[in-house]
Amino acid sequence: MKDWRADYERHVSLGFSICNIKGFGEQERTLFITHGYGHMLPVRAREVFVRDESCFGLDWVETISDCPSEHSVNTAKLSAGVEGIPAAILSEYLDNHIDGGFVEFVDEYFDGTPFLTQMLKTAYRYWYRERTPVIRKCLKLLIAYNLTQHVTMVEGIPEEEGFLGKITDSTSKFCGKTVAPVMINFQIKDAMATMWRELQKEVLEQLSQLYSSVYTKDKLRHWPTIFMVAAILLSVWEEMQFDCHYRIPDKEVVNKFCHDMESTPVGVIVGLFSAISQKLPAFQEWESRKHHHLLNSNQAVCEALTEVRQHVTRHDIYLRSRCDTTFDRDDFDSLCGKFTSKLVIRASAS
């Protein structure tokens, strides 16, 4: 997956090359950028001069009531300042989404996607009780990946300034909002893409160590953490497959990417999880009163697994149908549950 660039590669060709930029203004101002989930990212901005000004248009797709609609708007001729998008500020911005409003983010962004919505909330609640660093890192990865695909907006601009980018299309859920300058949108996207890749690398390294611990003295001590991390990570990979289909026109490239993902990383994570779950009851059979001692009678673990049992039971038919699901361009949820269903169903069948 290291060579995968579908999340931002398209934007590289939209006139942002050094060949199209003639220069920058000397004065900088602070813009407050947001993805619309209650948090602000301060970005220093300056005017940019280009040869081809057609690059300042931004287009995006929204899905409301399962109906995709395309939108576009011209944006201000601004770029990030000399310091670019500082990694420390971007990291803090992502942390803010975890520390304030993660559940609301899940509700709004995933819009009720079966099982995934409930599972992410359970993972968050478990992290909140236990404060396990790798689960927090995985939640941060989830947010960073999804915000990489997301349009950015700017807040706090006086109406009289006439700042370009205001959305007037009443069919858009962002109607009345002002889209951030397209170059800044790309620069944030690029920085966010770098950050989620680094987070994914760290999560995979730590997940590998957790799996190894099961075969040493720790046995099932880290099983709950492994499950939560695996479930979040696989949900991100489901989205990655969708984005690969959606954004890459070469079907051969797409098919190879998806095949390689499913045969190695997904297969390894699901297979190992099934192996370490042999001495535990299936998720649908979990009873805290009866099984608590198997996982050190940890109250947070028991509460989380009780919730997971409810999710798996409620969505059993849906989950069992997801293994063979295929890409549908008009359904952003078409690949959701493809991998996570294997995690919970295979473990349930052990």
Phi, psi and omega per residue, in radians:
M1 nan -0.090 -3.031
K2 -1.134 -0.439 -3.115
D3 -1.659 0.082 -3.084
W4 -1.337 2.229 -3.083
R5 -2.325 0.298 -3.027
A6 -1.123 -0.341 -3.075
D7 -1.276 -0.398 -3.141
Y8 -2.485 -0.072 -3.029
E9 -1.060 -0.654 -3.123
R10 -0.982 -0.627 -3.059
H11 -1.300 -0.324 -3.128
V12 -1.123 -0.530 -3.070
S13 -1.596 0.111 -3.062
L14 -1.582 0.552 3.077
G15 1.619 0.216 -3.104
F16 -1.627 0.081 -3.122
S17 -1.214 2.735 -3.126
I18 -1.069 -0.431 -3.134
C19 -1.174 -0.499 -3.093
N20 -1.542 -0.308 -3.081
I21 -1.588 2.183 3.136
K22 -1.592 -0.548 -3.112
G23 2.980 -3.115 -3.100
F24 -2.281 2.672 3.045
G25 -1.249 2.746 -3.106
E26 -1.443 -0.514 -3.090
Q27 -1.501 2.498 3.094
E28 -2.121 2.654 3.077
R29 -2.377 2.802 3.108
T30 -1.672 2.215 3.013
L31 -1.903 2.493 3.105
F32 -1.801 1.863 -3.049
I33 -1.683 2.525 3.117
T34 -2.539 2.673 2.999
H35 -1.680 0.022 3.030
G36 1.693 0.293 -3.099
Y37 -2.048 0.513 2.984
G38 1.606 0.110 -3.115
H39 -2.256 2.642 -3.064
M40 -2.029 2.480 3.085
L41 -2.029 1.857 3.137
P42 -1.268 2.227 -3.120
V43 -2.281 2.222 3.035
R44 -1.319 2.283 -3.048
A45 -2.232 2.647 3.097
R46 -2.488 2.746 3.127
E47 -1.170 2.538 3.113
V48 -2.178 2.424 -3.137
F49 -1.946 2.239 -3.071
V50 -2.261 2.878 3.104
R51 -1.434 -0.702 -3.131
D52 -2.025 1.876 -3.039
E53 -1.445 0.023 3.100
S54 -1.201 -0.196 -3.086
C55 -1.314 -0.126 -3.056
F56 -1.513 0.008 3.075
G57 -1.434 2.508 3.122
L58 -2.180 2.334 3.088
D59 -2.173 2.652 3.133
W60 -2.723 2.924 -3.139
V61 -2.125 2.351 3.067
E62 -2.061 2.641 3.041
T63 -2.126 2.030 3.100
I64 -2.165 2.168 -3.084
S65 0.946 0.764 3.074
D66 1.165 0.217 3.130
C67 -1.974 1.922 3.123
P68 -1.238 2.477 3.073
S69 -2.436 2.462 -3.109
E70 -1.662 2.509 -3.134
H71 -2.425 2.727 3.083
S72 -2.695 2.746 3.136
V73 -2.796 2.611 3.033
N74 -1.478 2.473 -3.064
T75 -2.103 2.980 -3.085
A76 -1.166 2.642 -3.104
K77 -1.520 1.178 -3.106
L78 -2.248 2.638 3.077
S79 -2.264 2.846 3.048
A80 -1.077 2.644 -3.113
G81 -1.231 -2.944 -3.068
V82 -1.001 -0.658 -3.082
E83 -1.371 -0.121 3.134
G84 1.196 -2.462 3.088
I85 -1.921 1.691 -3.080
P86 -1.033 2.301 -3.097
A87 -1.054 -0.654 -3.102
A88 -1.127 -0.713 -3.138
I89 -1.222 -0.685 3.120
L90 -1.146 -0.696 3.117
S91 -1.106 -0.738 3.106
E92 -1.119 -0.665 3.106
Y93 -1.055 -0.760 3.097
L94 -1.159 -0.731 3.110
D95 -1.021 -0.650 -3.133
N96 -1.072 -0.547 3.121
H97 -1.235 -0.432 3.084
I98 -1.445 -0.769 -3.033
D99 -1.373 -0.306 3.136
G100 -2.573 1.669 3.030
G101 1.807 0.384 -3.127
F102 -1.107 -0.769 -3.128
V103 -1.076 -0.717 3.114
E104 -1.138 -0.657 3.085
F105 -1.055 -0.803 -3.139
V106 -1.071 -0.795 -3.129
D107 -1.057 -0.784 -3.067
E108 -1.357 -0.727 -3.049
Y109 -1.301 -0.803 -3.073
F110 -1.588 -0.162 2.923
D111 0.860 0.800 3.032
G112 1.405 0.301 3.099
T113 -0.930 2.174 -3.079
P114 -0.976 2.497 3.126
F115 1.140 -0.923 -3.094
L116 -0.989 -0.832 -3.120
T117 -1.018 -0.820 -3.122
Q118 -1.204 -0.689 -3.090
M119 -1.156 -0.703 3.133
L120 -1.140 -0.659 3.111
K121 -1.173 -0.678 3.088
T122 -1.118 -0.759 3.119
A123 -1.064 -0.714 3.129
Y124 -1.135 -0.785 3.141
R125 -1.107 -0.674 3.109
Y126 -1.130 -0.758 3.090
W127 -1.067 -0.728 -3.082
Y128 -1.069 -0.612 3.137
R129 -1.363 -0.703 -3.009
E130 -1.718 -0.403 -3.128
R131 0.995 0.692 3.126
T132 -1.275 2.059 -3.033
P133 -0.984 -0.711 -3.078
V134 -1.214 -0.514 3.079
I135 -1.230 -0.720 3.067
R136 -1.047 -0.741 3.136
K137 -1.077 -0.648 3.131
C138 -1.214 -0.683 3.056
L139 -1.088 -0.682 3.113
K140 -1.151 -0.685 3.060
L141 -1.046 -0.797 3.128
L142 -1.001 -0.810 -3.130
I143 -1.163 -0.803 -3.106
A144 -1.073 -0.751 3.141
Y145 -1.087 -0.819 -3.073
N146 -1.227 -0.610 3.105
L147 -1.268 -0.392 3.055
T148 -1.081 -0.576 -3.112
Q149 -1.502 -0.096 -2.898
H150 -1.691 2.508 3.040
V151 -1.208 2.542 3.115
T152 -1.863 2.669 3.129
M153 -2.236 2.902 3.137
V154 -2.099 2.406 -3.112
E155 -2.026 2.785 2.998
G156 1.398 0.283 3.112
I157 -1.569 2.162 3.132
P158 -1.038 2.438 -3.117
E159 -0.990 -0.661 -3.062
E160 -1.223 -0.239 -3.141
E161 -1.234 -0.412 3.141
G162 1.156 0.637 -3.102
F163 -1.105 2.213 -3.125
L164 -1.165 2.528 3.044
G165 2.073 0.022 -3.127
K166 -1.217 2.330 -3.120
I167 -1.548 2.082 -3.113
T168 -1.913 -0.081 -3.136
D169 -1.261 1.995 -3.063
S170 -1.195 -0.257 3.129
T171 -1.456 -0.155 3.131
S172 -1.525 2.439 3.093
K173 -1.234 -0.194 3.109
F174 -1.744 0.210 -3.101
C175 -0.946 2.291 -3.101
G176 1.655 -0.296 3.094
K177 -1.464 2.844 3.105
T178 -1.981 2.127 -3.135
V179 -1.259 2.445 3.106
A180 -1.150 2.663 3.083
P181 -0.881 2.373 -2.993
V182 -1.050 -0.590 3.130
M183 -1.195 -0.672 3.087
I184 -1.210 -0.660 3.058
N185 -0.972 -0.788 3.138
F186 -1.187 -0.725 -3.116
Q187 -1.120 -0.649 3.062
I188 -1.190 -0.751 3.114
K189 -1.021 -0.771 -3.134
D190 -1.121 -0.784 3.134
A191 -1.162 -0.674 3.130
M192 -1.165 -0.664 3.130
A193 -1.120 -0.715 3.090
T194 -1.103 -0.692 -3.082
M195 -1.215 -0.762 -3.107
W196 -1.200 -0.532 3.083
R197 -1.150 -0.705 3.105
E198 -1.173 -0.710 3.091
L199 -1.090 -0.751 3.134
Q200 -1.087 -0.734 3.112
K201 -1.035 -0.795 -3.125
E202 -1.164 -0.713 3.134
V203 -1.097 -0.758 -3.140
L204 -1.118 -0.691 3.110
E205 -1.106 -0.758 -3.121
Q206 -1.259 -0.598 3.093
L207 -1.123 -0.690 3.093
S208 -1.056 -0.736 3.117
Q209 -1.153 -0.652 3.127
L210 -1.153 -0.746 3.093
Y211 -1.064 -0.735 -3.140
S212 -1.080 -0.609 -3.100
S213 -1.138 -0.453 -3.132
V214 -1.134 -0.547 -3.086
Y215 -1.624 0.178 3.058
T216 -2.045 -2.480 -3.045
K217 -1.292 -0.361 -3.001
D218 -1.381 -0.357 3.107
K219 0.896 -2.016 -3.042
L220 -1.680 0.191 -3.099
R221 -0.977 -0.703 -3.071
H222 -1.740 0.166 -3.112
W223 -0.985 -0.820 -3.139
P224 -1.047 -0.707 3.130
T225 -1.137 -0.743 3.121
I226 -1.030 -0.773 -3.131
F227 -1.084 -0.849 -3.110
M228 -1.075 -0.803 -3.128
V229 -1.115 -0.789 -3.132
A230 -1.082 -0.731 -3.116
A231 -1.116 -0.777 3.136
I232 -1.162 -0.797 -3.108
L233 -1.077 -0.773 3.139
L234 -1.133 -0.589 3.106
S235 -1.164 -0.624 3.068
V236 -1.153 -0.715 -3.140
W237 -1.177 -0.537 3.025
E238 -1.076 -0.789 3.103
E239 -1.115 -0.660 -3.134
M240 -1.096 -0.688 3.095
Q241 -1.134 -0.736 3.102
F242 -1.040 -0.835 -3.114
D243 -1.112 -0.568 3.100
C244 -1.119 -0.858 3.091
H245 -1.063 -0.742 -3.007
Y246 -1.227 -0.620 -2.956
R247 -1.860 -0.310 -3.083
I248 -1.870 2.063 -3.072
P249 -1.296 -0.409 -3.094
D250 -1.379 1.818 -3.065
K251 -1.108 -0.572 -3.140
E252 -1.130 -0.729 3.097
V253 -1.118 -0.759 -3.137
V254 -1.090 -0.837 -3.100
N255 -1.098 -0.679 3.125
K256 -1.157 -0.759 3.132
F257 -1.049 -0.827 -3.099
C258 -1.171 -0.697 3.119
H259 -1.115 -0.800 -3.137
D260 -1.097 -0.672 3.133
M261 -1.138 -0.793 -3.057
E262 -1.283 -0.569 -3.076
S263 -1.394 -0.473 -3.103
T264 -1.950 -1.371 -3.024
P265 -1.076 -0.780 -3.141
V266 -1.147 -0.803 -3.138
G267 -1.044 -0.712 -3.130
V268 -1.170 -0.827 -3.106
I269 -1.098 -0.816 -3.127
V270 -1.176 -0.750 -3.119
G271 -1.108 -0.790 3.130
L272 -1.153 -0.667 -3.139
F273 -1.139 -0.702 3.096
S274 -1.082 -0.692 -3.113
A275 -1.148 -0.712 -3.090
I276 -1.429 -0.091 -3.111
S277 -1.710 0.077 -3.030
Q278 -1.027 -0.596 -3.068
K279 -1.609 0.117 3.134
L280 -1.950 2.689 3.093
P281 -1.221 2.754 3.041
A282 -1.067 2.705 -3.100
F283 -0.965 -0.717 -3.100
Q284 -1.226 -0.248 -3.121
E285 -1.810 0.001 -3.082
W286 -1.147 2.279 3.021
E287 -2.343 2.005 -3.079
S288 -1.005 -0.710 -3.131
R289 -1.058 -0.597 -3.046
K290 -1.631 -0.558 -2.968
H291 -2.007 0.022 -3.010
H292 -0.956 -0.601 -3.063
H293 -1.167 -0.375 -3.125
L294 -1.161 -0.436 -3.131
L295 -2.172 0.797 3.019
N296 1.083 0.398 3.100
S297 0.909 0.598 3.136
N298 -1.335 2.106 -3.058
Q299 -1.100 -0.722 -3.132
A300 -1.103 -0.696 3.114
V301 -1.128 -0.807 -3.131
C302 -1.055 -0.764 3.129
E303 -1.132 -0.721 3.141
A304 -1.130 -0.773 -3.108
L305 -1.240 -0.502 3.021
T306 -1.122 -0.713 3.089
E307 -1.145 -0.760 3.141
V308 -1.077 -0.731 3.087
R309 -0.981 -0.764 3.131
Q310 -1.113 -0.731 3.138
H311 -1.105 -0.830 -3.091
V312 -1.143 -0.714 3.128
T313 -1.138 -0.784 -3.104
R314 -1.127 -0.661 -3.043
H315 -1.896 0.450 -3.052
D316 -0.993 -0.880 -3.122
I317 -1.085 -0.770 3.118
Y318 -1.044 -0.846 -3.090
L319 -1.096 -0.707 -3.122
R320 -1.228 -0.271 3.131
S321 -1.638 -0.115 -2.990
R322 -1.482 -0.336 -3.077
C323 -1.017 -0.602 -3.076
D324 -1.848 0.286 -3.119
T325 -1.169 2.605 -3.104
T326 -2.159 2.845 -3.092
F327 -1.169 2.341 3.033
D328 -2.292 1.981 -3.048
R329 -1.018 -0.524 -3.084
D330 -1.603 0.033 3.139
D331 -2.215 1.750 -3.091
F332 -1.095 -0.306 3.132
D333 -1.673 0.140 -2.964
S334 -1.086 -0.455 3.134
L335 -1.885 0.062 3.122
C336 -1.126 2.395 3.123
G337 1.497 -0.079 -3.101
K338 -1.056 -0.707 -3.112
F339 -1.745 -0.721 -3.102
T340 -1.122 -0.530 3.098
S341 -1.124 -0.641 3.103
K342 -1.142 -0.614 3.140
L343 -1.131 -0.834 -3.062
V344 -1.462 -0.580 -3.124
I345 -1.312 -0.754 3.133
R346 -1.127 -0.720 3.119
A347 -1.145 -0.585 -3.142
S348 -1.225 -0.426 -3.093
A349 -1.574 -0.048 -3.066
S350 -1.254 nan nan
